[in-house]
Amino acid sequence: LKRCQDSFRLHCKRKAPTYSVEYRLRCASGEYKWIYDRAKIVSWDADGRPSRIVGTHCDITARKQAEEAVPLSQERLPHAIEATSDSIYDWNLSTGYIFFSPRLSEITGYPMEAIDALHLGDTRNAGAIDRYIHPDDLERFHQAFFDHCTGKTPTHSVEYRLLCATGEYKWIHDRAR
């Protein structure tokens, strides 16, 4: 309540261009909802006091619940990554940045520094992954990737042999969305 009052006072003293605050509101049902309240004084009386205010109240409960869920998800993710025997990656195709879980290093024998340096989406590094995929599997790998990126398939799913640090190839089942 104090936060709301302070924000409104600042606006009334013309020290803030608008009144804007988020708060929880108890509904008639007894449940609480998050509200984003914003307003602006649009006219003043002869004594300099507000005479007309217009504004909105928006229900932001869903957004607040999502924000509250993020830290919990971030806390769980490292445990999930560690618990699986799979390597996990997250590839931003726009920037070329790829997060690889340390498990890929365990599978291939390459140090994480070498894996992190791939930046597969970087056009200066085009075809970087091709050096590690068995030549007989390259066409199948690229076709599966193309089919998924063009919407032909709902998921990227392909098996191929990946060159390890020892010089041997290991079969990999690569799945992504």
N, C-alpha and C positions, 0 to 999 in steps of 0.2 A: 504494500500500500504506500509506504513512504517513497519508494522508487517512482511510483506513478505520480504522486503528489509533487515530488521534486521536478520531474520532467515537465509537468503541467505548469508549475511556477516559473520555470525557466522560459517557457514559451510565452507565458503571460507578461513576463518582463522584457520580452523581445530579445532574449539572449539565445534563443533557438528558433529556427525558421518554422519548425513544426513540433507537435507533441507526438512522440512515438515511444511505445512501450509494449513489452510482452508480459503477460501475467496469466495465472490460473484463475478460472472463474468457476464457482460451484453452480451447477445447473439445478433446475427444479427437481430432477430425478435423483439428485445427490451426488452424481458423478462430477468430476472436474474436467474441464476442457481448457486447453491453452488458447489464448486470444492474443492476436496482434492488433493493437489499438493505435490508430494514428489519426491526427486531427490537425486543423489549422484554423487559427482565428482569422476570419475574413472581414470583420468590421469591429470598430471600436467606438465607444460612446464619447461624448464631449469631454469627459473626465479622464479619458485614456484607459478605461476598463473595457475588457472584451464584451461585445454585445452580440456577436454571432460566431459560432464555431461549426465547421463542417468536418466530418471525419468518417472513418470506417472501422468496423470490428471484423476481423477475419479469424476463422477457426483454423489454427495452425497445429492442432493436436497431432495429426499424422506426421507432420514434419518433425515435431519435438520428439515423438516416439522413435522415429528413424534416427534422429541425432543421438538419442540415448542408447540405441542399439549398436551404434558404430564402435564405441570403446569395447563392448563385450565381444563383438565380432573380431576386432583387432587382437583381443586377448586370446581368443580361441584359435585363430588362424595358425600361429606358430606351433601350437600343440597338434593340430590336424596335419600340418606339413610334416612334422617330426614323426608322427605315428604311422604314416603311410610308407609303403616301400616304393611308391612311385615318385618320379621326379615331377615337380609342378612348375609350370611357367605361366607367365602373364605377359603377353606381347601386345604393346600398343602399336598398331600398324601405322598410325599417323606420325608418331615420333620415332619409331624404330626401337624404342627402349623395351628391353625384355628383362623381367625378373625371373631368375632361375633359382629353384630351391637347391640347397647344398647336396641333395640326393643325386643330382646329375653328375656331380664330381665323383661321388662314390661309385656310380654305375660305370662311368667312362674312364676314371683315373686321371682326368685332366684337373688341374687346380682351378678353383673358382675364378681366379683372376683371368685365366685364359677363356673360360666360359663366358664370363661377364663382358669380355672384350669383343664378343661376336657382333653385337648390335646388328642383327640380321636385317632390320628394316632400313638401315643406313645405305643409301644408294652408292656411297663410296665403297661399301663393303658387300655389294650385290653378289650373291652366289656364295657367300661365306659358308653356309651350311652344306652346300654341294660338295665341298672338299671332304666332308665327314660321312656322307651317305654313300653306301656302296653304289658303284656305277649302274649295276643292273636294277637298282631300286629307284633311281632318280626320277625317271619319267612318272612312275606311279605316285611318288611323293608329291611332285609338282602338280599332277592332275588332281589329286585329292585336295590339295591346298587351293587350287584354282576353283574347283567345283564348290568348295565351301564359301570362298570369298565372293563368288558370283551368285550365291544363293541356290545353287543347284542341289546342294545337300545341306541339311540342317546342322550337321556337325562335321568337323574334320576328323577323319578316322583312317589311319593308314599304318601298315606294318612295314618296317624297313630295317636294314642293317646299318648300324652306326659304328664308325671307326673309333676305337678306344685308344688310349695313350700307349697301350702295350703293342698296338699294331693289329690286334684281333678285332673282329666285328662282333657286335652283340645285336640281337634282334630287339627292336623297340616297337611297341604299339603306341602310337602318338594319337591322342584324342584331344579335341578342343572344340570350343564354341565361340 
